[in-house]
């Protein structure tokens, strides 16, 4: 099985790997799906419940290269609205950003 972090993407696609509270994954997926042609979200991992910690999930947001700025704007807006997001990695679409350090959306 290929690790989500190293899978091959078509040259015209990008992928942003995001860590966020598991309770917000459905919201992100719904918003991305409602935008025509913006992309799609795949849940890669959800942590098991460990009180009092908040369950976190890791998702991949796939998008056409020409929609990258729209995707980044959406993530910045969600973060501005109080949705906790941490970009772990951005790959594809002639991009390779991310080193595992904690970065907010503004750090992309």
N, CA, C and O atoms as a GROMACS GRO file, in nm:
protein
  432
    1UNK      N    1   0.084  -0.118   0.000
    1UNK     CA    2   0.000   0.000   0.000
    1UNK      C    3   0.088   0.124   0.000
    1UNK      O    4   0.185   0.130   0.075
    2UNK      N    5   0.056   0.221  -0.083
    2UNK     CA    6   0.133   0.344  -0.094
    2UNK      C    7   0.095   0.440   0.016
    2UNK      O    8  -0.023   0.460   0.044
    3UNK      N    9   0.194   0.501   0.077
    3UNK     CA   10   0.168   0.602   0.179
    3UNK      C   11   0.106   0.724   0.113
    3UNK      O   12   0.148   0.763   0.004
    4UNK      N   13   0.004   0.786   0.177
    4UNK     CA   14  -0.058   0.905   0.119
    4UNK      C   15   0.041   1.017   0.094
    4UNK      O   16   0.020   1.098   0.004
    5UNK      N   17   0.150   1.023   0.172
    5UNK     CA   18   0.246   1.131   0.158
    5UNK      C   19   0.334   1.117   0.035
    5UNK      O   20   0.396   1.215  -0.007
    6UNK      N   21   0.342   0.996  -0.024
    6UNK     CA   22   0.434   0.978  -0.136
    6UNK      C   23   0.364   0.929  -0.262
    6UNK      O   24   0.432   0.889  -0.358
    7UNK      N   25   0.232   0.931  -0.265
    7UNK     CA   26   0.163   0.882  -0.384
    7UNK      C   27   0.186   0.975  -0.503
    7UNK      O   28   0.210   1.095  -0.487
    8UNK      N   29   0.180   0.918  -0.621
    8UNK     CA   30   0.200   0.993  -0.745
    8UNK      C   31   0.071   1.065  -0.783
    8UNK      O   32  -0.039   1.010  -0.770
    9UNK      N   33   0.086   1.188  -0.829
    9UNK     CA   34  -0.028   1.268  -0.874
    9UNK      C   35  -0.012   1.298  -1.022
    9UNK      O   36   0.100   1.307  -1.071
   10UNK      N   37  -0.123   1.315  -1.094
   10UNK     CA   38  -0.112   1.363  -1.231
   10UNK      C   39  -0.043   1.500  -1.229
   10UNK      O   40  -0.056   1.572  -1.130
   11UNK      N   41   0.028   1.538  -1.333
   11UNK     CA   42   0.104   1.663  -1.333
   11UNK      C   43   0.018   1.789  -1.319
   11UNK      O   44   0.069   1.895  -1.282
   12UNK      N   45  -0.111   1.778  -1.349
   12UNK     CA   46  -0.198   1.895  -1.340
   12UNK      C   47  -0.279   1.900  -1.211
   12UNK      O   48  -0.372   1.979  -1.198
   13UNK      N   49  -0.242   1.814  -1.113
   13UNK     CA   50  -0.314   1.809  -0.986
   13UNK      C   51  -0.222   1.844  -0.871
   13UNK      O   52  -0.101   1.823  -0.877
   14UNK      N   53  -0.281   1.900  -0.766
   14UNK     CA   54  -0.209   1.929  -0.644
   14UNK      C   55  -0.277   1.859  -0.528
   14UNK      O   56  -0.391   1.814  -0.538
   15UNK      N   57  -0.204   1.852  -0.418
   15UNK     CA   58  -0.256   1.787  -0.297
   15UNK      C   59  -0.203   1.861  -0.176
   15UNK      O   60  -0.083   1.888  -0.166
   16UNK      N   61  -0.292   1.892  -0.084
   16UNK     CA   62  -0.254   1.951   0.043
   16UNK      C   63  -0.297   1.854   0.152
   16UNK      O   64  -0.414   1.818   0.161
   17UNK      N   65  -0.200   1.814   0.234
   17UNK     CA   66  -0.230   1.726   0.347
   17UNK      C   67  -0.252   1.816   0.469
   17UNK      O   68  -0.169   1.901   0.500
   18UNK      N   69  -0.365   1.795   0.537
   18UNK     CA   70  -0.408   1.883   0.646
   18UNK      C   71  -0.440   1.799   0.769
   18UNK      O   72  -0.499   1.692   0.759
   19UNK      N   73  -0.400   1.849   0.885
   19UNK     CA   74  -0.443   1.791   1.012
   19UNK      C   75  -0.544   1.886   1.073
   19UNK      O   76  -0.523   2.008   1.076
   20UNK      N   77  -0.654   1.831   1.122
   20UNK     CA   78  -0.761   1.914   1.178
   20UNK      C   79  -0.844   1.832   1.275
   20UNK      O   80  -0.834   1.709   1.276
   21UNK      N   81  -0.926   1.899   1.358
   21UNK     CA   82  -1.017   1.823   1.444
   21UNK      C   83  -1.108   1.734   1.357
   21UNK      O   84  -1.160   1.779   1.255
   22UNK      N   85  -1.125   1.611   1.399
   22UNK     CA   86  -1.206   1.516   1.322
   22UNK      C   87  -1.348   1.568   1.301
   22UNK      O   88  -1.411   1.537   1.200
   23UNK      N   89  -1.397   1.646   1.396
   23UNK     CA   90  -1.534   1.698   1.385
   23UNK      C   91  -1.550   1.797   1.270
   23UNK      O   92  -1.664   1.827   1.231
   24UNK      N   93  -1.441   1.850   1.215
   24UNK     CA   94  -1.448   1.946   1.105
   24UNK      C   95  -1.424   1.884   0.967
   24UNK      O   96  -1.434   1.954   0.866
   25UNK      N   97  -1.394   1.757   0.962
   25UNK     CA   98  -1.364   1.693   0.833
   25UNK      C   99  -1.486   1.696   0.741
   25UNK      O  100  -1.472   1.726   0.622
   26UNK      N  101  -1.602   1.666   0.793
   26UNK     CA  102  -1.723   1.666   0.710
   26UNK      C  103  -1.750   1.806   0.658
   26UNK      O  104  -1.789   1.822   0.542
   27UNK      N  105  -1.730   1.908   0.740
   27UNK     CA  106  -1.750   2.046   0.696
   27UNK      C  107  -1.658   2.080   0.579
   27UNK      O  108  -1.703   2.133   0.478
   28UNK      N  109  -1.528   2.049   0.592
   28UNK     CA  110  -1.433   2.077   0.485
   28UNK      C  111  -1.472   2.002   0.358
   28UNK      O  112  -1.473   2.060   0.250
   29UNK      N  113  -1.504   1.875   0.372
   29UNK     CA  114  -1.541   1.795   0.256
   29UNK      C  115  -1.666   1.850   0.188
   29UNK      O  116  -1.671   1.859   0.065
   30UNK      N  117  -1.765   1.887   0.266
   30UNK     CA  118  -1.889   1.940   0.210
   30UNK      C  119  -1.862   2.071   0.134
   30UNK      O  120  -1.912   2.089   0.023
   31UNK      N  121  -1.785   2.161   0.193
   31UNK     CA  122  -1.757   2.290   0.127
   31UNK      C  123  -1.681   2.268  -0.003
   31UNK      O  124  -1.716   2.326  -0.106
   32UNK      N  125  -1.578   2.184   0.000
   32UNK     CA  126  -1.499   2.160  -0.121
   32UNK      C  127  -1.586   2.096  -0.229
   32UNK      O  128  -1.575   2.132  -0.346
   33UNK      N  129  -1.671   2.003  -0.192
   33UNK     CA  130  -1.759   1.938  -0.289
   33UNK      C  131  -1.862   2.033  -0.349
   33UNK      O  132  -1.902   2.016  -0.463
   34UNK      N  133  -1.904   2.134  -0.272
   34UNK     CA  134  -2.003   2.229  -0.321
   34UNK      C  135  -1.946   2.329  -0.421
   34UNK      O  136  -2.020   2.384  -0.502
   35UNK      N  137  -1.815   2.352  -0.418
   35UNK     CA  138  -1.751   2.440  -0.516
   35UNK      C  139  -1.733   2.361  -0.644
   35UNK      O  140  -1.674   2.253  -0.642
   36UNK      N  141  -1.782   2.412  -0.754
   36UNK     CA  142  -1.773   2.344  -0.882
   36UNK      C  143  -1.627   2.335  -0.927
   36UNK      O  144  -1.563   2.437  -0.953
   37UNK      N  145  -1.575   2.214  -0.936
   37UNK     CA  146  -1.440   2.192  -0.988
   37UNK      C  147  -1.328   2.226  -0.893
   37UNK      O  148  -1.212   2.230  -0.935
   38UNK      N  149  -1.357   2.251  -0.766
   38UNK     CA  150  -1.251   2.290  -0.673
   38UNK      C  151  -1.163   2.170  -0.636
   38UNK      O  152  -1.042   2.186  -0.622
   39UNK      N  153  -1.221   2.054  -0.620
   39UNK     CA  154  -1.143   1.938  -0.585
   39UNK      C  155  -1.223   1.840  -0.502
   39UNK      O  156  -1.346   1.839  -0.506
   40UNK      N  157  -1.152   1.757  -0.426
   40UNK     CA  158  -1.219   1.663  -0.336
   40UNK      C  159  -1.130   1.635  -0.216
   40UNK      O  160  -1.009   1.655  -0.220
   41UNK      N  161  -1.193   1.589  -0.109
   41UNK     CA  162  -1.124   1.561   0.016
   41UNK      C  163  -1.129   1.411   0.043
   41UNK      O  164  -1.233   1.347   0.027
   42UNK      N  165  -1.015   1.357   0.085
   42UNK     CA  166  -1.007   1.216   0.125
   42UNK      C  167  -0.957   1.211   0.269
   42UNK      O  168  -0.856   1.273   0.302
   43UNK      N  169  -1.027   1.140   0.354
   43UNK     CA  170  -0.981   1.121   0.491
   43UNK      C  171  -0.873   1.014   0.492
   43UNK      O  172  -0.897   0.901   0.450
   44UNK      N  173  -0.755   1.049   0.540
   44UNK     CA  174  -0.643   0.956   0.543
   44UNK      C  175  -0.632   0.885   0.677
   44UNK      O  176  -0.592   0.768   0.682
   45UNK      N  177  -0.666   0.953   0.786
   45UNK     CA  178  -0.649   0.895   0.918
   45UNK      C  179  -0.728   0.977   1.020
   45UNK      O  180  -0.734   1.100   1.010
   46UNK      N  181  -0.787   0.909   1.117
   46UNK     CA  182  -0.853   0.976   1.229
   46UNK      C  183  -0.801   0.910   1.356
   46UNK      O  184  -0.800   0.787   1.367
   47UNK      N  185  -0.758   0.993   1.451
   47UNK     CA  186  -0.704   0.938   1.575
   47UNK      C  187  -0.814   0.876   1.659
   47UNK      O  188  -0.929   0.920   1.653
   48UNK      N  189  -0.781   0.774   1.736
   48UNK     CA  190  -0.880   0.716   1.826
   48UNK      C  191  -0.912   0.815   1.938
   48UNK      O  192  -0.829   0.899   1.972
   49UNK      N  193  -1.032   0.806   1.995
   49UNK     CA  194  -1.068   0.899   2.102
   49UNK      C  195  -0.981   0.876   2.226
   49UNK      O  196  -0.966   0.763   2.272
   50UNK      N  197  -0.925   0.984   2.279
   50UNK     CA  198  -0.845   0.980   2.400
   50UNK      C  199  -0.880   1.100   2.486
   50UNK      O  200  -0.817   1.205   2.474
   51UNK      N  201  -0.981   1.086   2.573
   51UNK     CA  202  -1.020   1.201   2.656
   51UNK      C  203  -0.902   1.250   2.737
   51UNK      O  204  -0.821   1.167   2.779
   52UNK      N  205  -0.885   1.377   2.762
   52UNK     CA  206  -0.972   1.485   2.717
   52UNK      C  207  -0.929   1.543   2.583
   52UNK      O  208  -0.980   1.647   2.542
   53UNK      N  209  -0.835   1.478   2.514
   53UNK     CA  210  -0.785   1.530   2.387
   53UNK      C  211  -0.894   1.530   2.280
   53UNK      O  212  -0.983   1.445   2.280
   54UNK      N  213  -0.885   1.625   2.190
   54UNK     CA  214  -0.976   1.633   2.076
   54UNK      C  215  -0.928   1.536   1.970
   54UNK      O  216  -0.809   1.532   1.939
   55UNK      N  217  -1.020   1.457   1.915
   55UNK     CA  218  -0.983   1.367   1.805
   55UNK      C  219  -0.937   1.449   1.686
   55UNK      O  220  -1.003   1.546   1.648
   56UNK      N  221  -0.826   1.411   1.629
   56UNK     CA  222  -0.776   1.480   1.511
   56UNK      C  223  -0.782   1.385   1.392
   56UNK      O  224  -0.782   1.263   1.407
   57UNK      N  225  -0.786   1.444   1.276
   57UNK     CA  226  -0.785   1.367   1.154
   57UNK      C  227  -0.686   1.426   1.056
   57UNK      O  228  -0.652   1.544   1.063
   58UNK      N  229  -0.642   1.343   0.967
   58UNK     CA  230  -0.552   1.387   0.860
   58UNK      C  231  -0.624   1.364   0.729
   58UNK      O  232  -0.670   1.253   0.701
   59UNK      N  233  -0.635   1.469   0.650
   59UNK     CA  234  -0.705   1.460   0.522
   59UNK      C  235  -0.615   1.507   0.410
   59UNK      O  236  -0.520   1.581   0.433
   60UNK      N  237  -0.646   1.463   0.290
   60UNK     CA  238  -0.580   1.512   0.170
   60UNK      C  239  -0.684   1.586   0.088
   60UNK      O  240  -0.791   1.533   0.060
   61UNK      N  241  -0.651   1.708   0.050
   61UNK     CA  242  -0.738   1.788  -0.036
   61UNK      C  243  -0.671   1.790  -0.174
   61UNK      O  244  -0.565   1.850  -0.191
   62UNK      N  245  -0.735   1.726  -0.270
   62UNK     CA  246  -0.684   1.719  -0.408
   62UNK      C  247  -0.752   1.827  -0.490
   62UNK      O  248  -0.871   1.852  -0.474
   63UNK      N  249  -0.676   1.892  -0.580
   63UNK     CA  250  -0.732   2.002  -0.658
   63UNK      C  251  -0.658   2.017  -0.790
   63UNK      O  252  -0.540   1.982  -0.800
   64UNK      N  253  -0.728   2.069  -0.893
   64UNK     CA  254  -0.660   2.101  -1.019
   64UNK      C  255  -0.563   2.217  -0.996
   64UNK      O  256  -0.592   2.308  -0.918
   65UNK      N  257  -0.450   2.213  -1.063
   65UNK     CA  258  -0.346   2.315  -1.042
   65UNK      C  259  -0.400   2.456  -1.058
   65UNK      O  260  -0.360   2.547  -0.984
   66UNK      N  261  -0.490   2.477  -1.152
   66UNK     CA  262  -0.542   2.612  -1.176
   66UNK      C  263  -0.634   2.662  -1.064
   66UNK      O  264  -0.670   2.779  -1.062
   67UNK      N  265  -0.671   2.574  -0.972
   67UNK     CA  266  -0.759   2.613  -0.860
   67UNK      C  267  -0.682   2.628  -0.729
   67UNK      O  268  -0.743   2.646  -0.624
   68UNK      N  269  -0.550   2.622  -0.734
   68UNK     CA  270  -0.469   2.628  -0.611
   68UNK      C  271  -0.498   2.752  -0.529
   68UNK      O  272  -0.519   2.742  -0.408
   69UNK      N  273  -0.501   2.867  -0.591
   69UNK     CA  274  -0.525   2.992  -0.516
   69UNK      C  275  -0.664   2.992  -0.452
   69UNK      O  276  -0.680   3.042  -0.341
   70UNK      N  277  -0.762   2.936  -0.521
   70UNK     CA  278  -0.897   2.926  -0.463
   70UNK      C  279  -0.896   2.835  -0.340
   70UNK      O  280  -0.960   2.865  -0.240
   71UNK      N  281  -0.822   2.724  -0.349
   71UNK     CA  282  -0.812   2.631  -0.236
   71UNK      C  283  -0.745   2.700  -0.117
   71UNK      O  284  -0.793   2.689  -0.004
   72UNK      N  285  -0.635   2.769  -0.142
   72UNK     CA  286  -0.565   2.838  -0.033
   72UNK      C  287  -0.652   2.946   0.030
   72UNK      O  288  -0.650   2.964   0.151
   73UNK      N  289  -0.727   3.018  -0.054
   73UNK     CA  290  -0.818   3.121  -0.001
   73UNK      C  291  -0.926   3.057   0.087
   73UNK      O  292  -0.958   3.109   0.194
   74UNK      N  293  -0.980   2.946   0.043
   74UNK     CA  294  -1.080   2.875   0.122
   74UNK      C  295  -1.022   2.834   0.257
   74UNK      O  296  -1.086   2.855   0.361
   75UNK      N  297  -0.903   2.777   0.258
   75UNK     CA  298  -0.841   2.733   0.383
   75UNK      C  299  -0.813   2.852   0.476
   75UNK      O  300  -0.833   2.843   0.596
   76UNK      N  301  -0.766   2.963   0.419
   76UNK     CA  302  -0.743   3.084   0.500
   76UNK      C  303  -0.874   3.134   0.560
   76UNK      O  304  -0.878   3.174   0.676
   77UNK      N  305  -0.980   3.133   0.480
   77UNK     CA  306  -1.111   3.179   0.530
   77UNK      C  307  -1.164   3.088   0.641
   77UNK      O  308  -1.218   3.136   0.740
   78UNK      N  309  -1.149   2.958   0.624
   78UNK     CA  310  -1.192   2.865   0.728
   78UNK      C  311  -1.113   2.889   0.857
   78UNK      O  312  -1.170   2.891   0.966
   79UNK      N  313  -0.984   2.907   0.841
   79UNK     CA  314  -0.900   2.933   0.958
   79UNK      C  315  -0.941   3.065   1.025
   79UNK      O  316  -0.943   3.075   1.147
   80UNK      N  317  -0.972   3.165   0.944
   80UNK     CA  318  -1.018   3.294   0.996
   80UNK      C  319  -1.152   3.283   1.068
   80UNK      O  320  -1.182   3.363   1.157
   81UNK      N  321  -1.232   3.184   1.029
   81UNK     CA  322  -1.361   3.160   1.094
   81UNK      C  323  -1.350   3.070   1.216
   81UNK      O  324  -1.451   3.031   1.275
   82UNK      N  325  -1.227   3.036   1.254
   82UNK     CA  326  -1.206   2.958   1.376
   82UNK      C  327  -1.189   2.809   1.358
   82UNK      O  328  -1.180   2.736   1.456
   83UNK      N  329  -1.184   2.763   1.234
   83UNK     CA  330  -1.161   2.620   1.209
   83UNK      C  331  -1.010   2.596   1.221
   83UNK      O  332  -0.931   2.657   1.150
   84UNK      N  333  -0.973   2.507   1.311
   84UNK     CA  334  -0.832   2.477   1.334
   84UNK      C  335  -0.780   2.388   1.221
   84UNK      O  336  -0.831   2.279   1.198
   85UNK      N  337  -0.678   2.437   1.150
   85UNK     CA  338  -0.616   2.363   1.040
   85UNK      C  339  -0.465   2.369   1.054
   85UNK      O  340  -0.410   2.471   1.096
   86UNK      N  341  -0.399   2.262   1.019
   86UNK     CA  342  -0.253   2.263   1.015
   86UNK      C  343  -0.211   2.195   0.886
   86UNK      O  344  -0.233   2.075   0.868
   87UNK      N  345  -0.150   2.272   0.796
   87UNK     CA  346  -0.102   2.216   0.670
   87UNK      C  347   0.027   2.140   0.699
   87UNK      O  348   0.122   2.195   0.754
   88UNK      N  349   0.028   2.014   0.662
   88UNK     CA  350   0.144   1.929   0.685
   88UNK      C  351   0.233   1.920   0.562
   88UNK      O  352   0.356   1.912   0.573
   89UNK      N  353   0.171   1.922   0.444
   89UNK     CA  354   0.246   1.900   0.321
   89UNK      C  355   0.164   1.947   0.202
   89UNK      O  356   0.042   1.931   0.199
   90UNK      N  357   0.232   2.005   0.104
   90UNK     CA  358   0.168   2.037  -0.024
   90UNK      C  359   0.255   1.980  -0.134
   90UNK      O  360   0.376   2.004  -0.137
   91UNK      N  361   0.192   1.903  -0.224
   91UNK     CA  362   0.267   1.840  -0.332
   91UNK      C  363   0.190   1.851  -0.463
   91UNK      O  364   0.073   1.887  -0.466
   92UNK      N  365   0.259   1.820  -0.570
   92UNK     CA  366   0.198   1.818  -0.702
   92UNK      C  367   0.187   1.956  -0.762
   92UNK      O  368   0.224   2.055  -0.701
   93UNK      N  369   0.136   1.960  -0.883
   93UNK     CA  370   0.116   2.085  -0.957
   93UNK      C  371   0.242   2.170  -0.954
   93UNK      O  372   0.237   2.292  -0.934
   94UNK      N  373   0.357   2.103  -0.975
   94UNK     CA  374   0.487   2.171  -0.975
   94UNK      C  375   0.518   2.232  -0.839
   94UNK      O  376   0.590   2.332  -0.832
   95UNK      N  377   0.466   2.174  -0.732
   95UNK     CA  378   0.484   2.228  -0.598
   95UNK      C  379   0.536   2.116  -0.508
   95UNK      O  380   0.496   2.001  -0.523
   96UNK      N  381   0.624   2.148  -0.419
   96UNK     CA  382   0.663   2.056  -0.314
   96UNK      C  383   0.699   2.138  -0.193
   96UNK      O  384   0.814   2.181  -0.178
   97UNK      N  385   0.602   2.161  -0.106
   97UNK     CA  386   0.620   2.244   0.011
   97UNK      C  387   0.584   2.162   0.133
   97UNK      O  388   0.491   2.082   0.129
   98UNK      N  389   0.657   2.182   0.240
   98UNK     CA  390   0.623   2.116   0.365
   98UNK      C  391   0.738   2.033   0.415
   98UNK      O  392   0.802   1.959   0.340
   99UNK      N  393   0.764   2.046   0.543
   99UNK     CA  394   0.874   1.973   0.602
   99UNK      C  395   0.834   1.912   0.735
   99UNK      O  396   0.919   1.873   0.815
  100UNK      N  397   0.701   1.904   0.759
  100UNK     CA  398   0.655   1.846   0.882
  100UNK      C  399   0.647   1.945   0.996
  100UNK      O  400   0.597   1.911   1.104
  101UNK      N  401   0.694   2.068   0.976
  101UNK     CA  402   0.684   2.168   1.080
  101UNK      C  403   0.543   2.225   1.084
  101UNK      O  404   0.472   2.227   0.984
  102UNK      N  405   0.505   2.270   1.201
  102UNK     CA  406   0.371   2.326   1.221
  102UNK      C  407   0.361   2.458   1.145
  102UNK      O  408   0.430   2.555   1.179
  103UNK      N  409   0.275   2.462   1.044
  103UNK     CA  410   0.256   2.583   0.963
  103UNK      C  411   0.108   2.613   0.954
  103UNK      O  412   0.026   2.524   0.931
  104UNK      N  413   0.075   2.738   0.972
  104UNK     CA  414  -0.062   2.780   0.947
  104UNK      C  415  -0.080   2.798   0.797
  104UNK      O  416   0.015   2.786   0.720
  105UNK      N  417  -0.202   2.827   0.758
  105UNK     CA  418  -0.231   2.846   0.616
  105UNK      C  419  -0.152   2.963   0.558
  105UNK      O  420  -0.109   2.957   0.443
  106UNK      N  421  -0.132   3.068   0.636
  106UNK     CA  422  -0.056   3.182   0.589
  106UNK      C  423   0.088   3.149   0.557
  106UNK      O  424   0.154   3.225   0.485
  107UNK      N  425   0.139   3.035   0.608
  107UNK     CA  426   0.277   2.997   0.586
  107UNK      C  427   0.302   2.926   0.455
  107UNK      O  428   0.415   2.889   0.426
  108UNK      N  429   0.197   2.907   0.375
  108UNK     CA  430   0.213   2.838   0.247
  108UNK      C  431   0.266   2.936   0.145
  108UNK      O  432   0.287   2.900   0.029
   0.00000   0.00000   0.00000
